[in-house]
Amino acid sequence: MTYDVIVIGGGASGLTVAAVALSRGKTVLVLEAGERVGKKILLAGNGRCNVTNEHISVDRYNDPLVAPFLEKSEKVPAFFDAIGLVTRTIDGRIYPYTESGKTVLNLLRAVVPEKFVRTGVVVDGIERVGDVFRVCGETARSVVLATGSQATVGRESHFLYSPFGHTVRGLLPALCPLRCCRTDVKGLSGLRVKGALSLMDGDRVVERRLGEILFKEDGISGVVTLELSRKVFGKRDVAIDFVPDWSARETEAFLSEHSIEGVLQRPIAERVLAQSQRRNISVAETIKDYRVHSVERMGHKQAQVMQGGLPLGEFDDRLQSKFSPGLYACGEVLDVDGDCGGYNMHWAFLSGIIVGESV
Ligand SMILES: Cc1cc2nc3c(=O)[nH]c(=O)nc-3n(C[C@H](O)[C@H](O)[C@H](O)COP(=O)(O)OP(=O)(O)OC[C@H]3O[C@@H](n4cnc5c(N)ncnc54)[C@H](O)[C@@H]3O)c2cc1C
């Protein structure tokens, strides 16, 4: 039998393609390398699966070419309604009502039953034979590459479209912790602060974000660090402002009358005092500009997404290949990545719906 569509990859985007295509009466086969589908749906948001965000906008993504697709974002809540996923919004982030990724996966599995899925199948090539494609001994009129990335778990399968003329933009871990010079975080592992984190170019601030910073033995993490990691290329310095609500003058005034421990946990205060001496600047200045040196992205096993992938410009407005009609791509395998907060899952669902409606 020749399928209407073979979907390679059973993550959020691939299962969405399958769900939408099946609802249109198409014949579908999902091929998944892992023993189970939807691993990252269970991992996302620490198991709570932050599926989208109230404020989807192009500036949250890496590539302005994503804008015309984002205009169709209303398709995502409509898809959730169709599969029976009730959601709740917390600080703009949208979660399943149960706050459990298992719910999302179970609902997707209900509309893409087992008979349409083969697990434990690693696709290593796609062949065009006349008007159809052959994949692992099966044939289909359309093929969808929904293989995601190797961030945390998964595999890199972008190469499957190389024989059809597609390129792959350099893959880099993103939304990942930053490794740094150990002296700057010595004794701080496990501490959390609410502050401002700035990516520096010498004394120039390249980008500044407010939020929680988590110290690790060999670096820093937390949502603002993960978001800033998307802008770190090579080794850079970052600066922490531990009291972003105060001016330098207010900080100075406080310290002239009170102990530093009024605003900083003791191990952090110790690091600040040491750095203030080393840099020969005041303690107040150091509290507002504590330098963490030589930060660089940690590896793909620590990342939530990968930057890079198949360039969006090589696909049309239905995410069909401009080089080889019948081939589609969706989700993270494309060079689209967004901030923390549901933007990446949103792209996985949205692009999956667009492809599912097109194949
Ligand atoms: C720890 C963690 C937390 C996250 N939290 C959030 C969050 O809260 N909100 C958010 O928006 N995003 C989050 N993300 C990102 C989000 O999970 C991904 O962007 C999204 O799941 C990508 O979906 P996808 O379908 O494109 O790829 P994936 O989910 O990676 O699915 C791809 C599938 O393809 C399979 N595959 C790969 N190669 C082959 C092959 N050759 N043959 C057969 N199968 C293959 C893989 O096994 C995998 O199952 C998180 C990611 C991680 C790792």
The ligand as a Gaussian input file, in Angstrom:
#p B3LYP/6-31G(d) Opt

LIG

0 1
 C       14.137000      19.264000      29.118000
 C       13.325000      20.031000      28.119000
 C       12.333000      20.894000      28.561000
 C       11.590000      21.635000      27.635000
 N       10.584000      22.433000      28.071000
 C        9.832000      23.123000      27.179000
 C        8.702000      23.876000      27.594000
 O        8.286000      23.845000      28.751000
 N        8.040000      24.600000      26.651000
 C        8.426000      24.619000      25.330000
 O        7.827000      25.326000      24.530000
 N        9.449000      23.851000      24.893000
 C       10.136000      23.098000      25.783000
 N       11.157000      22.310000      25.326000
 C       11.417000      22.242000      23.876000
 C       10.366000      21.358000      23.197000
 O       10.216000      20.179000      23.962000
 C       10.785000      20.996000      21.774000
 O       11.054000      22.182000      21.050000
 C        9.710000      20.203000      21.048000
 O        9.401000      19.034000      21.791000
 C       10.182000      19.809000      19.662000
 O        9.246000      18.927000      19.108000
 P        9.597000      18.146000      17.775000
 O        8.424000      17.287000      17.466000
 O       10.069000      19.072000      16.727000
 O       10.863000      17.251000      18.139000
 P       11.049000      16.087000      19.232000
 O       10.108000      16.225000      20.333000
 O       12.509000      16.073000      19.505000
 O       10.636000      14.776000      18.445000
 C       11.411000      14.260000      17.385000
 C       11.266000      12.763000      17.364000
 O       11.891000      12.268000      16.181000
 C       12.558000      11.060000      16.516000
 N       13.622000      10.850000      15.509000
 C       14.744000      11.578000      15.340000
 N       15.471000      11.083000      14.302000
 C       14.782000      10.011000      13.840000
 C       15.026000       9.073000      12.782000
 N       16.110000       9.151000      12.003000
 N       14.111000       8.084000      12.573000
 C       12.988000       8.002000      13.340000
 N       12.715000       8.867000      14.350000
 C       13.602000       9.865000      14.599000
 C       13.062000      11.303000      17.915000
 O       13.312000      10.063000      18.582000
 C       11.922000      12.085000      18.554000
 O       10.986000      11.265000      19.187000
 C       11.875000      21.528000      26.232000
 C       12.852000      20.636000      25.803000
 C       13.572000      19.885000      26.723000
 C       14.609000      18.935000      26.223000

